[in-house]
Amino acid sequence: MQKLLDKQRVAFLKYLEKIRAYSDLTLKSYDETLKEALKVVEITQESSHICFNLMPYRIKIANLNAKTISKKLSAIRSFSKYLCDHNFQVLLKSDDTLKVAKTLPKPISHQHIMQAINMAEEKEKFIVLLLYTTGLRISELTSLKLSDIKEQWIRVLGKGNKHRDVPLLAEVKELKDKYLSQNSVKVFLFEKNGEKLSENSLRYIVNKVFRRVSLKVTPHQLRHSYATALLNGGAPIVDVSELLGHSSMATTQIYTKLGTTLKKKSYNRAHPLCGVDK
């Protein structure tokens, strides 16, 4: 069992690198956590599933701070989900979650996004710009139908089966029209063999675009960039919340904190008295 899990661990890390575009630092953290955990976690083979009892591992890491413990448990959960998605039925025991303070999202600068777009192929450019100018979740993009796209608006089916309308920029519409003239799609905007393109396929395309400029970027970071750009540009938070499809404005407020952080850094760089010894 240990050899099998080690083999799957290596495959899982490759998936995180190639498809999910995780950073080298994150990959190293996941690898170290899984190696450490698989030596301690109580693993039993049941009739229909593999059971991971996390209690021995939780005892081992109990002296760490809550945020570190939460990250380690999250890595194990992600690995377990990967195993389940690849025909291994895994059951986690002693998997109580820990509440930790939310960290700020990490948007990509407009300059870096445009640099990557300038090196992208037409379809790649369309996908990245569509994400950057609409703030769509990757699940919303893969489910986007041709019938959802109007002249200047896109009707999005978001979480909780709630619809919202987001503007379609003229430049993105031109790319969309050119894309449709060159690709035969019937129902969904992005299709392969008559089926909607998978989330992982779209993630891979985004990853490939930014890899050319030596960056690791996920589709969700483009959503962060969209929200941050709107708020820093003066858009009312209530409008940004609606455009993002947030069920609560409290979720959107994390971006206002991010904007404040960025402004503080700019202030520290610009003001002549910042950094002066008193």
C-alpha positions, 0 to 999 in steps of 0.5 A: 500500500505504501508503494502505491500511495508514494506512486500516486503522490508523485502523480498528484504533484505533477498534476498540481504543477502541470494542471493547477499551476502551483508554485514551486514553493507550494509543491515543495510544501505539499510534498513534504507534508504528504511524505511526513503524513503518510509515515504517520497516518493510520492506513487501513484497507476496508472492503470498499475503500481505503481509510486514512485515520488522521489522528496520529498525524494530528497529534504529531503536529499539534504543537504547530500554529493553527494556520500551519496545521490547517495547510497541512490538513488541506494538502492531505484533503486535496490528495485524498480528493485526487485519489477519489477522482482516480478510482481510489475510494478514500475515507478520512477520519479525524478530519475536523477543520480548523478556523484560521484567519483569511489570507489576502488573495494574490492578483496578477498585475495588469502589466504582467497580464498584458505581457502574457497576452501579447505572446499568446495565440488567438484562442489563448488570448481570448480565454485569458482576456475573457477571465480578466475582463469578466471575473468568471470562476473557472467552473462558470467559464467551462459551463458558458453556453453560446446562448448566454452571450449577447451583444454586450452582456454575458448571462452567467450561471453562478453558485447556488444556481444564481444568474448574473449579467457581466459586461462584454468588452468590445475587444473581447467580443471581437476575439469571440467572433473571430474564435467562433468563425474558426471553431465549430462549437454547438452548445458551449463556448469551449467544446471538445468532441461535442462536450464542454471543455473541462476545467483542467483543460482551461486551467492548463491553457492559462498556465501555458500562457503565463509560463511563457513569461515565467509566471505561474498563474491560475484562473482564480488569480485572474478573478482576483485581478479583475476584482482588485482592478475594479475596486482600485479604479473606484467601482462601488463595492456593491457593484463589484460584489454583484459582478463577482456573484458573491452571495454576501458583500462580506466576501467582497470586502477582502479585496478592499483590504487588498487594495488598502495594502497595495496603496500602503506599499505605494505610499511607503515607496513614494513619501519622502519621510517613509523609512527615515530614521527618527 
